[in-house]
Amino acid sequence: MIVVLTGGTGGAKLVEGLAAEIDAAELTIICNTGDDAIFHGLYVSPDIDTITYTLAGLNDAAKGWGIKDDSFVALEQLRRLGNEAWFNLGDKDLATHITRTRLLREGRTLSEVTDYLRGMLGVRSTILPMSDQRIETRVTTPQGEFSFQEFFVKERWAPTVSAVRFEGAEKSRAAPGVPDAIRHADTILVCPSNPITSIGPILAVPGIRVALTESTAPVIAVSPIIGSAAISGPAHKLMIACGFEASVLGVARCYAEFLDTLLIADEDSGLREQIEILNVTAMTTNIRMPGLADKRRLARQLLALAQK
């Protein structure tokens, strides 16, 4: 069993590559839920949905989120009726959120709902939220504190960031299946997702970081940073706000407690020695994944490393 920690579009790219190279049923994917939010009364879980749509072959590859060929008629009508509609929800996508919200209101847990939606869309991999309890990533800026979606989508991650916190994390528990998956994994992969707001919330759930530290399986990560900037998104900006340098060395320091190997871009080969001082093996390769062939190539490299 391969356990994957993920959140965001970079993670979905790698998961797509892995699912194309091995039996998808061998994958157990632990997803960030710190980005979850309520829009128009509906519970939206962006990272879980991106992974689910990707594995179901429904994702919009051009956007990196949502369902391909979706329309936005309902969203336009919401705007016409005076609703705040800065978060894009497609018409087909709305069906997912309506179903999730109904099932949660009926008393099912987020884990149970995620598994139901996965099954209904024909996904064979196991998808687990990091926790069934509500955890909200909050970003502190000079303009005030924002939820992650407000900061990332509404504000287009423009404000200066001074701090990030995970509201509710300290009182949360790992979702059923998460500790056992880590404990019994043959390999653990950390996707090239934002270390602060995609992987960070997962690590903030009590017990998960300890489980990773105690695991005897190889733990391999792919850097989301090349040079001093993220491949996409604000990872570099958030890392600096949280006291890490915006580089692959900063990524290594985020994960050093449990990480065995970090894949970095060829351009960052000059930082290998500094990374390896942290007892993390640094390996250089092409970590960009613009197309399926690149996703599969990187997945093969990771799988080969895991077998050494």
N, C-alpha and C positions, 0 to 999 in steps of 0.2 A: 504494500500500500504506500502510495506517495501522498503526503500531506502538503498542501499548498496554502500559504498565508497570502492573502491578496486584498486589494481594494483599488478601484480606479481602472482607467483604460489600459495602462501598461500591464497590469496584472491579467486583464482579460486577453491581451495579445498572447502572453506566454501560455496561459491556460488553453487557448485555442491550439497552439502548437503542440502542447503536451497531449491533448486529446486526439490529435491527428497522428501521433507517433505510437501511442500505446492504447490498450483497452481503456476507454474512458471510465469504466466501472472501477478501475484501480485508483482513481483520483478521489481524494477527500479534500474539499476546498473550504477553508475557514475564512469567512468574509467579514470585513469591517462593516459595522453598523453605526458608527459614530456620525455618519453623514445622513442617517435617516431623518425624515422630517414629515410634518403634516402639511399637505397642500389641499385646499378646498375640501377639508374634512377627510381626506384620504391619506392612509399611511403609505409613504413612499420609501423604498429601500434601494437607493440607486446602485450601490455596489453589488448587492445580491442580484438585482435585476440584470445588470450588465453581464455578470458571469452566467446567469441562467439563459439569457437571450443568446449569448455567444455559443454556449454548448448546445443550444437548441437550433442553431443555424439561423436565428432570427435577427441578430444584431445589425445595426446600421454601421458598417465598417467605416464609412466616410466620416460620420460624426463621432464615432467612438462610444455612443450611447443610444439608447432607444431602439426601436424596431425599424428595420429597413422598410422603405416605401410607406411609412406611416403618414397620416395626414394630421392636421392640427385644427380641425373645424371647431371642436368643442372649446379649445383654448381661445380661439378668436371670438367665439360667442361669449365666453366668460369676460374677456376684455370689453366687449361691447356693452355688457351689463354692469360695467364699473368695477369688476374684480381686479385685484392685483394679480397679474399673470406673468411674472418674470421668469418663472421656472417652467421650462418647456415640457409639456406632457402631451404625447401623441394620443390619437384616438384609440389605437390598438393597445397602447401602453396603459391607458386609463383602465382597461379591462383587468389588467393585472392588479392595479392598486385598489380597484373596487372589490375584487375578490379577496385580496389580502385583508382589507379593512373589515369586510363582512365576517371572515373567519376569525379574526382577532376579537371582534365584538361578540362572537359566539363562544369565546372562551378558549380558543386554541392558542398555543404559544407561537412565537415567531419561528421557532425551529420546526414545529409541526406544519405551519403554513408554508414555510420555505420548501419543505419536503413535498407537500401536496402540489405546489406550483411546479416544482421540478418534474415530478412524475407526470403531471398533466401535459407538460410540454415535451415529454419524451427524453429528458436528460438522464443519463445513466450514472453520472458521477454523483457522489454525495456532496451536498452543499450545506454547510452549517454556518449560521450566524455566530459571531463570537460570543454573544450572550443573548438570553431571552429578555433581560432587563433593559430598560431604556438608558442608553448612554449617548450623550450629545457632545460633539466636539464644538468648543467655543473658542473664538479667535478674538483676542484683545487688540484694539487699534486706538489711535488718538480720537477717532470718531465714535468710539464706544465698542461694546462687545457684540460680535455677530455669531450666529450659527455658521457652520461651515458653508452651507449652501448659500446663505446671504453673502458671505465673504467671497466665495468662489464664483458664483453665478451672478447674483444681483450687483455686487460691487466689482466684478471682473478681477478679483484679487489685487486691486490697485492700492488699497490702504496699507500703510506701514504697519507691521505686526510687532507687538511687544511681548506677547505671550500666547500660549495655547493650552487649554485645559480640557479634560474629559469629564464633563459633569455626570455624576452618577456612577462612575467607574468603580470608586472605592467600595460601594455597597453592592456591586454586581457579582454575579457568579458566571463562570464559563457555561455556555450552553451544553445540554446533554450531548455526549459524544465527543466533545472537543478535547478534554484531557486524555481520554482513552485513545483517540486518534493520534495524538502527539506521542503518547507513551508507546504505542504499538507500530508506529510508522517505520517503514524501511528506509525512507528518505524524506527529509523535510526541505521544502523549497520556499524561499521568501521572494515574492515577485518584485519586479522593478516598479513598485508602487511608492507613493510618497511616504518616507520613513516616519514623518511626524503625524500626518492626519489620515493615513490609510493603514499603515502597520502599527503606528503608535497606539491607537485605541485598542487594538487587539492585545498588545503587550500590557496595556493598563488594566485589563481584566484580571483580578486576583487569581493567581495560580497558573496562568498561561506562561508567563516568562519563566517561572520556576520549572514547569514541565519541559520547556524547551531546553533549559540549562541542564536538566537531569537526563534528557534523552540520549540514548546511545547511537541513534541514527545520525548519519551525516546531515548537517544543516548547511545548505548552499543558498546564497542570495545573488540576485542580479542587481547591479547598481542602476538607479533611475537617474543618476547624475553623470554628465560628461563635462569635463573641465569644471567650470564654476556655476553651471546652470543645469536645471532639470531638462530631460529630453522633452517633456511637456509638463505644463502646469507650474505651480508655485513651490515645489519641494525645496528648492534652494533658499527661497525667501523665508520659509517657515523654519528650516533648519537653523539659519542664522539667528532667528528670534528665540529659538530654544537652546542656544548655546553651542551649536555644532557648526563647524565650518561647512560651507557649501562646496563639497568635493566628495570624491569617493572615500577619502580618509574620514570625512565626517560620517558617511554612511557606515563605514566599518566600525566607528566608535559607537554609533547607535545600537549596533547588533553584537558588539564584541563579546558580550557575556555568554552568548550561546552559539555564535557563528563559527563554522569551520572554514568555509571557502566563500570568497566574494569574486564574482565575475565583473570585470571592469572593462571599459573601452580601451582599445589600443592606444588612444591618445593620452590615457592616464597612466601609462606604464611607469612613468617617473615616480609614482607614489607607491609602487609595490613594496619597496623596502619599509616604508613607514607603516603601511598596513600590516605587514608581517611582524612588526614589533608587537602588535596587539595579539599575536598568536592566531591570526587569521591568514589563511593562504589566499593570495591574490593572483588571479589568472586573467590575462588579457585576451580579448576577443572582440568581434563586432557585435555589440549588444543592441544595435538598432533593429527594429522589426517593422519595416514599412509594408511588407507583404507576407502572405502565408508561407512562402518558401523560407523567408528569414525567421519566422516564428518556429517553423519546424526545425530549421537548422540549429537554433539556439536551444530548443527543447532536446534535441539529440545530444548536444554537448553536455547539457545538465544531466541527462540520463546516463551518459557515459561516465561522467565524474562520480555519480552516485554508486556506480558498480566497481569503482577502484578500491 
